[in-house]
Amino acid sequence: MVRRRNLLGQFVVYVVTLGFYGIYWFYSTLDEMVTYRGERAESCLWTIALFIPIVNLFALWKYASTVDKVTNGKYPSILMWLLGIFVFPAVWVLVQLELNSIADNQSTPTAA
């Protein structure tokens, strides 16, 4: 299930945790997108890969290609990958807005 997150609240938590929230956000949103698509989740592995030089480029590519699949090509992999390398906050905003849209459109179970 995709969670709705407040962008302003995320920024505050990011600053308070000295950036550690960004790592958690990468992991949790990748996991949500992969699960949403019904694929096998290896989110922890790709998050750890962020800390390994050169391999981190592949981790960003995995993230970008997942965003491309979830948005049905609205944000092409190459665009998201380049933004991830040079302007990651743009990726954060674009992805979170899309995930919030998906979360809003998910059906909510009704109480009996």
C-alpha distances in whole Angstrom, upper triangle without the diagonal:
4,6,10,13,16,18,22,20,19,22,24,22,23,26,27,25,27,25,23,20,20,20,17,15,16,14,11,10,12,10,6,9,10,8,7,10,11,13,14,13,16,15,17,20,20,19,23,24,24,27,29,32,31,28,26,27,25,22,22,23,20,18,20,19,16,16,18,16,13,16,18,21,21,21,23,23,26,26,23,24,27,26,24,27,29,27,24,23,23,21,19,19,19,15,14,15,14,10,11,13,9,8,11,11,8,10,10,12,16,18,21
4,7,10,13,15,18,17,16,19,21,19,20,24,24,23,25,22,21,18,17,17,15,12,13,13,10,8,10,9,6,7,10,9,7,11,12,14,16,14,17,15,17,20,19,18,22,23,22,25,28,30,30,27,24,25,24,21,20,21,18,16,17,18,14,13,16,15,11,13,16,19,18,18,21,20,24,23,20,22,25,23,21,25,26,24,21,20,20,17,15,16,15,12,10,12,10,7,8,10,7,5,9,10,8,11,12,14,18,20,23
4,6,10,12,15,14,13,16,18,16,17,21,21,20,23,20,19,15,16,17,14,11,13,13,9,9,12,11,8,10,13,12,11,14,16,18,19,16,19,16,18,21,20,19,22,24,23,26,28,30,30,28,25,26,25,22,21,23,20,17,19,20,16,15,18,18,14,16,19,21,20,20,23,22,25,24,21,23,25,23,21,25,26,24,20,19,19,17,14,15,15,12,10,11,11,7,7,10,9,6,9,11,10,12,12,15,18,20,23
4,7,10,12,11,11,15,16,15,17,20,20,20,22,20,19,16,16,17,15,12,15,15,12,10,14,14,11,13,16,15,14,17,19,21,22,20,22,19,21,24,22,21,24,26,24,27,30,31,32,30,27,27,27,23,22,24,22,19,20,21,18,16,19,19,15,16,19,21,19,19,22,23,25,24,21,23,25,22,21,25,26,23,20,18,18,16,13,13,13,11,8,9,10,7,5,8,8,6,7,11,10,13,13,16,18,20,24
4,6,9,8,7,11,12,12,13,16,17,17,19,17,16,13,13,15,13,10,13,14,11,10,14,15,12,14,17,17,16,19,21,22,23,21,22,19,20,23,22,20,23,25,23,25,28,30,30,28,25,26,26,23,21,23,22,18,19,21,19,17,20,20,17,17,21,22,20,20,23,23,25,23,20,22,24,21,20,23,24,20,17,15,16,15,11,11,12,11,7,9,11,8,7,10,11,9,11,14,14,17,16,19,22,24,27
4,6,5,6,9,10,11,12,14,15,16,18,16,17,13,14,17,15,12,15,17,14,13,17,18,16,17,21,21,20,23,25,26,27,24,25,22,23,26,24,22,25,27,24,26,30,31,32,30,27,27,28,25,23,25,24,20,21,24,21,19,22,23,20,19,23,24,22,21,24,24,26,24,21,23,25,21,20,23,23,20,17,14,15,15,12,10,13,12,9,9,12,11,9,12,14,12,13,16,17,20,19,22,24,26,30
4,5,5,6,9,10,10,12,14,15,16,14,16,12,12,15,14,11,14,16,15,13,17,18,17,18,21,22,21,23,26,26,27,24,25,22,23,25,23,21,24,25,22,24,28,29,29,28,24,25,26,23,21,23,23,19,19,22,20,18,21,22,19,19,23,23,20,19,22,22,24,21,18,21,22,18,17,20,20,16,14,11,12,12,9,7,10,11,7,8,12,11,10,13,15,14,15,18,19,22,22,25,27,29,33
4,5,5,6,9,10,11,12,14,15,14,16,13,13,17,16,14,17,19,18,17,20,22,20,21,25,25,24,27,29,30,31,28,28,24,25,28,26,23,26,27,24,26,29,30,31,30,27,27,29,26,23,26,26,22,23,26,24,21,24,26,23,23,26,26,24,22,26,26,27,24,21,24,24,20,20,22,22,18,16,12,14,15,12,10,14,14,11,12,15,15,13,16,19,17,18,21,22,25,25,28,30,31,35
4,5,5,6,9,10,11,12,14,13,14,11,12,16,14,12,16,18,16,16,19,20,19,21,24,24,24,26,29,29,29,26,27,23,24,27,25,22,25,26,24,25,29,30,31,30,27,28,29,26,24,27,26,22,23,26,24,22,25,27,24,24,27,28,26,24,27,27,28,26,23,25,26,22,21,24,23,20,17,14,16,17,13,12,16,15,12,14,17,15,14,17,19,17,18,21,22,24,23,26,28,29,33
4,5,5,6,9,10,10,12,10,11,8,9,12,11,9,12,14,13,13,16,17,17,18,21,22,21,24,26,26,27,23,24,20,20,23,21,18,21,23,20,22,25,26,28,26,23,24,25,22,20,23,23,19,20,23,21,19,23,24,21,22,25,26,24,22,24,24,25,23,20,21,22,19,18,20,20,17,14,11,14,14,10,10,14,13,10,12,15,14,13,16,18,16,18,21,22,24,24,27,29,30,34
4,5,5,6,9,10,11,9,11,9,9,13,13,11,14,16,16,15,18,20,20,21,24,25,24,27,29,29,29,26,26,22,22,25,23,20,22,23,20,22,25,26,27,27,23,24,26,23,21,24,24,20,21,24,23,21,24,26,23,23,27,27,24,22,25,25,25,23,20,21,22,18,17,19,19,15,13,10,13,14,10,10,14,14,12,14,17,16,16,19,21,20,21,24,25,28,27,30,32,34,37
4,5,5,6,9,10,10,12,10,11,15,14,13,16,18,18,18,21,22,22,23,26,27,27,30,32,32,32,28,28,24,24,27,25,22,24,26,22,23,27,28,30,29,25,27,29,25,24,27,27,23,25,28,26,24,27,29,27,27,30,30,28,26,29,28,29,27,24,25,25,22,21,22,22,19,17,14,16,17,14,14,18,18,15,17,20,19,18,21,23,21,23,26,27,29,28,31,33,34,38
4,5,5,6,8,8,9,7,9,12,11,11,14,16,15,16,19,20,20,22,24,25,25,28,29,29,29,25,25,21,21,24,22,19,21,23,20,21,25,26,28,27,24,25,27,23,22,26,25,22,24,27,25,23,27,28,26,26,30,30,28,26,29,28,29,27,23,24,25,22,20,22,22,19,17,14,17,17,14,15,18,17,15,17,20,18,18,21,23,21,22,26,26,28,27,30,32,33,36
4,6,5,6,5,7,5,6,9,10,9,12,14,14,15,17,19,19,21,23,24,25,27,29,28,28,24,24,20,19,22,20,17,19,20,17,18,22,23,25,24,20,22,24,21,19,23,23,19,21,24,23,21,25,27,25,25,29,28,27,24,26,25,26,24,21,21,22,19,17,19,19,16,13,11,15,15,12,13,17,16,14,17,20,18,18,22,23,22,24,27,27,30,29,31,34,35,39
4,6,5,6,9,8,10,13,13,13,16,18,18,19,21,23,23,25,27,28,29,31,33,32,32,28,27,23,23,25,23,20,21,23,20,20,23,24,27,26,23,24,26,23,22,26,26,23,24,28,26,25,28,30,28,28,32,31,30,27,29,28,28,26,23,24,24,21,19,20,20,17,15,13,17,17,14,16,19,19,17,20,23,22,21,25,26,25,27,30,30,33,32,35,37,38,42
4,5,8,9,9,11,14,14,14,17,19,19,20,22,24,24,26,28,29,29,32,34,33,32,29,28,24,23,26,24,21,22,24,21,21,25,26,29,28,25,27,29,25,24,28,28,25,27,30,28,27,30,32,30,30,34,34,32,30,32,31,31,29,26,27,27,24,22,23,23,21,18,16,20,20,17,18,22,22,19,22,25,23,23,26,27,26,27,31,31,33,32,34,36,37,41
4,5,5,6,9,11,11,12,15,16,16,18,20,21,22,24,26,27,28,30,31,31,30,26,25,21,20,22,21,17,18,21,18,18,22,23,26,25,22,24,26,23,22,26,25,23,25,28,26,25,29,30,28,29,33,33,31,29,31,29,30,28,25,25,26,23,21,22,22,20,17,16,20,20,17,18,22,21,19,22,24,22,23,26,27,25,27,30,30,33,32,34,36,37,40
4,6,8,9,11,12,13,15,17,18,19,21,22,24,25,27,28,29,31,33,32,31,27,25,22,21,22,21,17,18,20,17,16,20,21,24,24,20,23,25,22,21,25,25,22,24,28,27,26,29,31,29,30,33,33,31,29,30,28,29,27,24,24,24,22,19,20,20,18,16,15,19,19,16,18,22,21,20,23,25,24,24,28,28,27,29,32,32,35,34,37,39,40,44
4,5,6,7,9,10,11,14,15,16,17,19,20,22,24,25,26,28,30,28,27,24,22,19,18,19,18,14,15,17,14,14,18,19,21,20,17,19,21,18,17,21,21,19,20,24,23,22,25,27,26,26,30,29,28,25,26,25,25,24,20,20,21,18,16,16,17,15,13,12,16,15,13,16,19,18,17,20,22,21,21,25,26,25,27,30,30,33,32,35,37,38,42
4,5,5,7,9,10,11,13,14,16,17,19,20,22,23,24,26,28,26,25,21,20,16,15,17,16,12,13,15,13,13,16,18,21,20,17,19,21,17,17,21,20,18,20,23,22,22,25,26,25,26,30,29,28,26,27,25,26,25,21,21,22,20,17,18,19,18,14,14,18,17,14,17,20,18,17,21,22,20,21,25,25,24,27,29,29,31,31,33,36,37,40
4,5,5,6,9,10,10,12,14,15,16,18,20,21,22,24,25,25,24,20,19,15,15,17,16,12,14,17,14,15,19,20,22,21,18,20,21,17,17,20,20,17,19,22,20,19,23,24,22,24,27,27,26,24,25,24,25,24,20,20,22,19,16,18,19,17,14,13,16,15,12,14,17,15,14,17,19,17,18,21,22,20,23,26,25,28,27,29,32,33,37
4,5,5,6,9,10,10,12,14,15,16,18,20,21,22,24,23,22,19,18,14,14,16,14,11,13,14,11,13,16,18,19,18,15,16,18,14,13,17,17,14,16,19,18,17,20,22,20,21,24,24,23,20,22,20,21,20,16,16,18,15,12,14,15,14,10,10,13,12,9,12,14,13,12,16,17,16,17,20,21,20,23,25,25,28,28,30,33,35,38
4,5,5,6,9,10,11,12,14,16,17,18,20,21,23,21,20,16,15,11,10,12,11,7,9,11,9,10,14,16,17,16,13,15,16,12,12,16,15,13,15,18,17,17,20,21,20,22,25,25,24,21,22,20,21,21,17,17,18,17,13,15,17,16,12,13,15,13,11,15,17,15,14,18,19,17,19,22,22,21,24,26,25,28,28,31,34,35,38
4,5,5,6,8,10,10,12,14,15,16,18,20,21,20,19,15,14,11,10,13,12,9,11,13,12,13,17,19,21,18,16,18,18,14,15,18,16,14,17,19,17,17,21,21,19,21,24,25,24,22,23,21,23,23,19,19,21,19,16,18,20,18,14,14,17,15,12,15,17,14,13,17,18,15,17,20,20,19,22,24,23,26,25,27,30,31,35
4,5,5,6,8,10,10,12,14,15,16,18,20,19,19,15,15,11,12,14,13,10,13,15,13,15,18,20,21,19,16,17,18,14,13,16,15,12,14,17,15,14,18,19,17,18,21,22,21,19,21,19,21,20,16,17,19,16,14,16,18,16,12,12,14,12,9,12,13,11,10,13,14,12,14,17,16,16,19,21,20,23,23,26,29,30,34
4,6,6,6,8,10,11,12,14,15,17,18,17,17,13,12,9,10,12,9,7,11,12,10,13,15,17,18,15,12,14,14,10,10,13,11,8,11,14,12,12,15,16,15,17,20,20,19,17,18,16,18,17,13,14,16,14,11,14,16,15,11,12,13,10,9,12,13,10,11,14,14,13,15,18,17,17,20,22,21,24,25,27,31,32,36
4,6,5,6,9,10,11,12,14,16,16,15,14,10,9,6,6,9,8,6,9,11,10,13,15,18,19,16,13,15,15,11,11,14,12,10,13,15,12,13,17,17,16,18,21,21,22,19,20,18,20,20,16,16,19,18,14,17,19,18,14,15,17,14,12,15,16,13,13,17,16,14,16,19,18,17,21,22,21,24,24,26,29,31,34
4,5,5,6,9,10,10,12,14,15,15,14,11,11,8,9,12,11,9,13,15,14,17,19,22,22,19,17,19,18,14,14,16,14,11,14,16,13,13,17,17,15,17,20,21,21,19,21,19,22,21,18,18,21,19,16,19,21,20,16,16,18,15,12,15,15,12,11,15,14,11,14,16,15,14,18,19,18,20,20,22,26,27,30
4,5,5,6,9,10,10,12,14,14,14,11,12,9,11,14,12,11,14,16,14,18,20,22,22,19,17,18,17,13,13,14,12,9,12,13,10,10,13,14,11,13,16,18,17,16,17,16,19,18,14,16,18,17,14,17,20,18,14,14,15,12,10,12,12,9,8,12,11,8,11,13,12,12,15,17,16,19,20,22,25,27,31
4,5,5,6,8,10,11,12,11,11,8,9,6,9,11,9,9,13,13,13,16,18,20,19,17,14,15,14,10,10,12,9,6,10,10,7,8,12,12,10,13,16,16,17,15,16,14,17,17,13,14,17,16,14,17,19,18,15,16,16,12,12,14,14,10,11,14,13,11,14,16,14,14,18,19,18,21,22,24,27,30,33
4,6,5,6,8,10,11,10,9,6,8,5,8,11,10,10,13,14,15,18,20,22,22,19,17,18,16,13,14,15,12,10,13,13,10,11,15,14,12,15,17,19,20,18,19,17,20,21,17,18,21,20,17,20,23,22,18,19,20,16,15,17,17,13,13,16,15,12,15,17,14,14,18,19,17,20,20,22,25,27,30
4,6,5,6,9,10,10,11,9,11,9,12,15,13,13,17,18,18,21,23,25,25,22,20,21,19,16,16,17,14,11,14,14,10,11,14,13,10,13,16,18,18,17,19,18,21,21,17,19,22,21,18,22,24,22,19,19,19,16,14,16,15,12,11,14,12,9,12,13,11,11,14,15,13,16,17,19,22,24,27
4,5,5,6,9,9,11,9,11,10,13,15,13,14,17,18,18,21,23,24,24,21,19,19,17,14,14,14,11,9,11,11,7,7,10,9,7,10,12,14,15,14,15,14,18,18,15,16,19,18,17,20,22,21,18,18,18,14,14,15,14,10,11,13,11,8,12,13,10,11,15,14,13,16,18,20,24,26,29
4,5,5,6,5,7,6,8,8,12,13,12,13,16,17,17,21,22,24,23,20,18,19,16,14,14,14,10,10,12,11,7,9,12,9,8,12,13,15,17,16,17,15,18,19,16,17,21,20,18,21,24,23,20,21,21,17,17,19,17,13,15,17,14,12,15,16,13,14,18,17,16,18,20,22,25,28,30
4,5,5,6,7,7,10,10,13,15,15,16,19,19,20,23,25,27,26,23,22,22,20,17,18,18,14,13,15,14,11,12,15,12,10,14,15,18,19,19,20,19,22,23,20,21,24,24,21,24,27,26,23,23,23,20,19,20,19,15,16,18,15,13,15,16,13,13,17,16,14,16,17,18,22,24,27
4,5,8,10,10,13,13,16,18,17,18,21,22,22,26,27,29,28,25,23,23,21,19,19,18,15,14,15,14,10,11,13,10,8,11,13,16,17,17,18,18,21,22,19,20,24,23,21,25,27,26,23,23,22,19,18,19,17,14,14,16,13,10,13,13,10,10,14,13,11,13,15,17,20,23,26
4,6,9,10,13,13,17,18,17,19,22,22,22,26,27,28,27,24,23,22,20,18,18,17,14,13,14,12,9,11,11,8,7,11,11,14,16,16,17,16,20,21,18,20,23,23,21,24,27,26,23,24,23,19,19,21,18,15,16,18,14,13,16,15,12,14,17,15,13,16,18,20,23,26,28
4,7,9,12,13,17,18,17,19,22,22,23,27,27,29,28,25,24,24,21,19,20,19,16,15,17,15,12,14,15,12,11,14,15,17,19,20,20,19,23,24,21,22,26,26,24,27,30,29,26,27,26,22,22,24,22,18,19,21,18,16,18,18,15,16,19,17,15,17,19,20,23,26,28
4,6,9,11,14,15,14,17,19,19,21,24,24,26,25,22,21,21,18,16,18,17,13,13,15,13,10,13,14,11,11,15,15,17,20,19,19,18,21,23,20,20,24,24,22,25,28,28,25,26,25,22,22,24,22,18,20,22,19,17,20,20,17,18,21,20,18,20,22,23,27,29,31
4,7,9,12,12,13,15,17,17,19,22,22,25,24,20,20,21,17,15,17,17,13,14,16,14,12,15,17,14,14,18,19,20,23,22,21,19,22,24,21,21,25,25,23,25,28,28,25,27,27,23,23,25,24,20,21,24,21,19,22,23,20,20,24,23,21,23,24,25,28,30,32
4,6,8,9,10,12,14,14,16,19,20,22,22,18,18,19,16,13,15,15,12,12,15,14,11,14,16,14,14,18,19,21,22,21,21,19,22,23,20,20,23,23,20,23,26,26,22,24,24,20,20,23,22,18,19,22,19,17,20,22,19,19,23,22,20,22,23,24,28,30,32
4,6,6,7,9,10,11,13,16,16,19,19,15,15,16,13,11,13,14,10,11,15,14,12,15,17,16,16,20,21,22,23,22,21,18,21,23,19,18,22,22,19,21,24,24,21,23,24,20,20,23,22,19,20,23,21,19,22,24,21,22,25,25,23,26,27,28,31,33,36
4,5,5,6,9,10,11,14,15,18,18,14,13,15,13,10,12,13,10,9,13,13,11,13,16,16,15,18,20,21,22,20,20,17,20,21,18,17,20,20,17,19,22,21,18,20,21,17,16,20,19,16,17,20,19,16,19,22,19,19,23,24,22,25,25,27,30,32,35
4,6,5,6,9,10,12,13,17,17,14,13,16,14,11,13,15,12,12,16,17,15,17,20,19,19,22,24,25,26,23,23,20,22,23,20,19,22,22,18,20,23,23,19,21,22,19,18,22,22,19,19,23,22,19,22,24,22,22,26,27,25,28,28,29,32,34,36
4,5,5,6,9,11,11,14,15,11,11,13,11,9,12,14,11,12,15,16,15,17,20,19,20,23,24,25,26,24,23,20,21,23,20,18,21,21,18,19,22,23,20,22,23,20,20,23,23,20,21,25,24,21,25,27,25,25,29,29,27,30,31,32,36,37,40
4,5,5,7,9,10,13,13,9,8,10,8,5,8,10,8,8,12,13,12,14,17,17,17,20,22,22,23,20,19,16,18,19,16,14,17,18,14,15,19,19,16,19,20,17,17,20,20,17,19,22,21,19,22,24,23,23,27,27,26,29,30,32,35,37,40
4,5,5,8,10,13,14,11,9,11,11,7,9,12,10,10,13,15,14,15,18,19,19,21,23,23,24,21,21,18,19,20,17,15,18,17,14,15,18,18,15,17,19,16,15,19,19,16,17,21,20,19,21,24,23,23,26,27,26,29,30,31,35,36,39
4,5,6,8,11,13,10,9,12,12,9,11,14,13,13,16,18,17,19,21,22,22,24,27,26,27,24,24,21,22,23,20,17,20,20,16,17,20,20,17,20,22,19,18,22,23,20,21,25,24,22,25,28,26,26,30,31,30,33,33,34,38,39,42
4,5,5,8,9,6,5,9,8,6,9,11,11,11,14,16,16,18,20,21,21,24,25,25,26,23,22,18,19,20,18,15,17,18,14,14,18,19,16,19,21,18,18,22,22,20,21,25,24,23,26,28,27,27,31,32,31,34,34,36,40,41,44
4,6,8,9,7,4,8,9,6,8,11,11,11,13,15,16,17,19,21,21,23,25,24,24,21,21,17,18,19,16,13,15,15,12,11,15,16,13,16,18,15,15,19,20,18,19,23,22,21,24,27,26,26,30,31,30,33,34,36,40,41,44
4,6,9,8,6,10,11,10,11,14,15,15,17,19,19,21,23,24,25,26,29,28,28,25,24,21,21,22,19,16,18,18,14,14,16,18,15,18,20,18,18,22,23,21,22,26,26,25,27,30,29,29,33,34,33,36,37,39,42,44,47
4,6,5,6,9,10,9,12,14,14,15,18,19,20,22,24,25,26,28,29,28,29,26,25,21,21,22,20,17,18,19,16,14,17,19,17,20,22,20,21,24,25,23,25,28,28,27,30,32,31,32,35,36,35,39,39,41,45,46,49
4,5,6,8,10,10,12,14,15,16,18,20,21,22,24,26,27,28,30,28,29,25,24,20,19,21,19,16,16,18,15,12,15,18,17,20,22,20,21,25,25,24,26,29,29,28,31,33,33,33,37,38,37,41,41,43,47,49,52
4,5,6,7,9,10,11,13,15,16,17,19,21,22,23,25,26,27,26,27,23,21,18,17,19,17,14,14,16,14,12,15,18,17,20,21,19,21,25,24,23,26,28,28,28,31,33,32,33,36,37,37,40,41,43,47,49,52
4,5,5,6,9,10,11,13,14,15,17,19,20,21,23,25,26,24,26,22,21,17,17,19,17,13,15,17,14,13,16,18,17,20,21,19,20,24,24,22,24,27,26,26,29,31,30,31,34,35,34,37,38,40,44,46,49
4,5,5,6,9,10,11,12,14,15,17,18,20,21,22,24,23,24,20,19,15,15,17,14,11,13,14,11,10,13,15,13,17,18,16,17,20,20,19,21,24,23,23,26,28,27,28,31,32,32,35,36,38,42,44,47
4,5,5,6,9,10,10,12,14,15,16,18,20,21,22,20,21,18,16,13,12,14,12,8,10,12,9,8,12,14,13,16,17,15,16,20,19,18,21,23,23,23,26,27,27,28,31,32,32,35,37,39,42,45,48
4,5,5,6,9,10,10,12,14,15,16,18,20,21,19,21,18,16,12,12,14,13,9,12,14,11,11,15,17,15,18,19,16,18,21,20,18,21,24,22,22,26,27,26,27,30,31,30,34,35,37,41,43,46
4,5,5,6,9,10,11,12,14,15,17,18,20,19,20,17,16,12,13,15,12,10,12,13,10,11,15,16,13,16,17,14,15,19,18,16,18,21,20,19,23,24,23,24,28,28,28,31,32,34,38,40,43
4,5,5,6,9,10,11,12,14,15,16,18,17,17,14,13,10,10,11,9,6,9,10,7,8,11,12,10,13,14,11,12,16,15,13,16,19,18,18,21,22,22,23,26,27,27,30,31,34,37,40,43
4,5,5,6,8,10,10,12,14,15,16,15,16,13,11,7,8,10,8,6,9,11,9,10,13,14,13,16,15,12,15,17,16,14,17,20,18,18,22,23,22,24,27,27,27,30,32,34,38,40,43
4,5,5,6,9,10,11,12,14,15,15,16,14,12,9,11,13,10,9,12,13,11,13,16,17,14,17,17,13,15,18,16,14,17,19,17,17,21,21,20,22,25,25,24,28,29,32,35,38,40
4,6,5,6,9,10,11,12,14,14,14,12,11,8,11,12,8,8,12,11,9,12,15,14,12,14,14,10,11,14,13,10,13,16,14,14,17,18,17,19,22,22,22,25,27,29,33,35,38
4,5,5,6,9,10,11,12,11,12,8,8,5,7,8,5,5,9,9,8,11,13,13,11,14,12,9,11,14,11,10,13,15,13,14,17,18,17,19,22,22,22,26,28,31,34,37,40
4,5,5,6,9,10,10,9,11,9,8,5,8,10,8,8,12,13,12,14,17,17,15,17,16,12,15,17,14,12,15,17,14,15,19,19,17,20,23,22,22,25,28,30,34,37,39
4,5,5,6,9,10,10,12,10,10,8,11,12,10,11,14,14,13,16,18,18,16,17,16,12,14,16,13,10,13,15,12,12,16,16,14,17,20,19,19,22,24,27,30,33,36
4,5,5,6,8,8,9,7,8,7,11,11,8,10,13,12,12,15,17,16,14,15,13,10,11,12,10,7,10,12,9,10,13,13,12,15,17,17,17,21,23,26,29,32,35
4,6,5,6,5,7,5,5,5,9,9,8,10,13,13,13,16,18,17,16,17,15,12,14,15,12,10,13,14,11,12,16,15,14,17,19,18,19,23,25,28,31,34,37
4,6,5,6,9,9,9,9,12,13,12,13,17,17,16,19,21,21,19,20,18,15,16,17,14,12,15,15,12,13,16,15,13,16,19,17,17,21,23,26,29,32,35
4,6,8,9,9,11,11,15,15,13,15,18,17,17,20,22,21,18,19,17,14,15,15,12,10,12,12,9,9,12,12,9,12,15,14,14,17,20,22,26,29,32
4,6,5,7,9,10,14,13,12,14,17,16,16,20,21,19,18,18,16,13,14,14,11,9,12,11,7,9,12,10,9,13,15,13,15,18,21,24,27,30,33
4,6,8,9,11,14,14,13,16,18,18,19,22,23,22,21,21,19,16,18,18,14,13,15,15,11,13,16,14,12,16,17,15,17,20,23,26,29,32,35
4,5,5,8,11,11,11,13,15,15,17,19,21,20,19,20,17,15,17,17,13,13,16,15,12,14,17,15,15,18,20,18,20,23,26,29,32,35,38
4,6,9,12,10,10,14,15,14,16,19,20,18,18,18,15,13,15,14,11,11,14,12,10,13,15,13,13,17,18,17,19,22,25,28,31,35,38
4,7,9,7,7,10,11,11,12,15,16,15,14,15,12,10,13,12,9,9,13,12,10,13,15,14,15,18,19,19,21,24,27,30,33,36,39
4,6,5,6,9,10,11,12,14,16,15,15,17,14,12,15,15,12,12,16,16,13,16,19,18,18,21,23,22,23,27,29,33,36,39,42
4,5,5,6,9,10,10,12,14,15,14,16,14,11,14,16,13,12,16,17,15,16,20,19,19,22,24,23,24,28,30,33,36,39,42
4,6,5,6,8,10,11,12,13,14,16,14,12,16,17,14,14,18,19,17,19,22,22,22,25,27,27,28,31,34,37,40,43,46
4,5,5,6,8,10,11,11,11,14,11,10,13,14,12,12,16,16,15,18,20,20,21,23,25,25,27,30,33,36,39,42,45
4,6,5,6,9,10,10,9,11,9,7,10,11,9,9,13,14,13,15,18,18,18,21,23,23,24,28,30,33,36,39,42
4,5,5,6,9,10,9,12,11,9,12,14,13,12,16,17,16,18,21,21,21,23,26,26,27,31,32,35,39,41,45
4,5,5,6,8,9,12,11,9,13,15,13,14,17,19,18,20,23,23,24,26,28,29,30,33,35,38,42,44,47
4,5,5,5,6,8,7,6,10,11,10,12,14,16,16,18,20,21,22,24,25,26,28,31,33,36,39,42,45
4,6,6,4,8,8,6,9,11,11,11,14,16,16,17,19,21,21,23,25,26,27,31,32,35,38,41,44
4,6,6,10,10,10,12,15,15,15,17,19,20,21,23,25,25,27,29,30,31,34,36,39,42,44,48
4,6,9,9,10,12,14,15,16,18,19,20,22,24,25,26,28,30,31,32,36,37,40,43,46,49
4,6,6,7,9,11,11,13,15,16,18,19,21,22,23,25,27,28,29,33,34,38,41,43,46
4,5,5,6,9,10,11,12,14,16,16,18,20,21,22,24,26,27,30,31,35,38,40,43
4,5,5,6,9,10,10,12,14,15,16,18,20,21,22,24,26,29,30,33,36,38,42
4,5,5,6,8,10,11,12,14,15,17,18,20,21,23,24,28,29,33,36,38,42
4,6,5,6,8,10,11,12,14,15,16,18,20,21,22,26,27,31,34,36,40
4,6,5,6,8,10,10,12,14,15,16,18,20,21,24,25,29,31,34,37
4,6,5,6,9,10,10,12,14,15,16,18,20,24,24,28,31,33,37
4,6,5,6,9,10,11,13,14,16,17,19,22,24,27,30,33,36
4,5,5,6,9,10,11,12,14,15,16,20,22,25,28,31,34
4,5,5,6,8,10,10,12,14,15,19,20,23,26,28,32
4,6,5,6,9,10,11,13,14,18,19,23,25,28,32
4,5,5,6,9,10,11,12,16,18,21,24,27,31
4,5,5,6,9,10,11,14,16,19,22,25,28
4,5,5,6,9,10,13,14,18,20,23,26
4,5,5,6,9,12,14,18,20,23,26
4,5,5,6,10,12,15,18,22,25
4,5,5,9,10,13,16,19,22
4,6,8,9,13,15,18,21
4,6,9,12,15,18,21
4,6,10,12,16,19
4,6,9,13,15
4,6,10,13
4,7,9
4,6
4
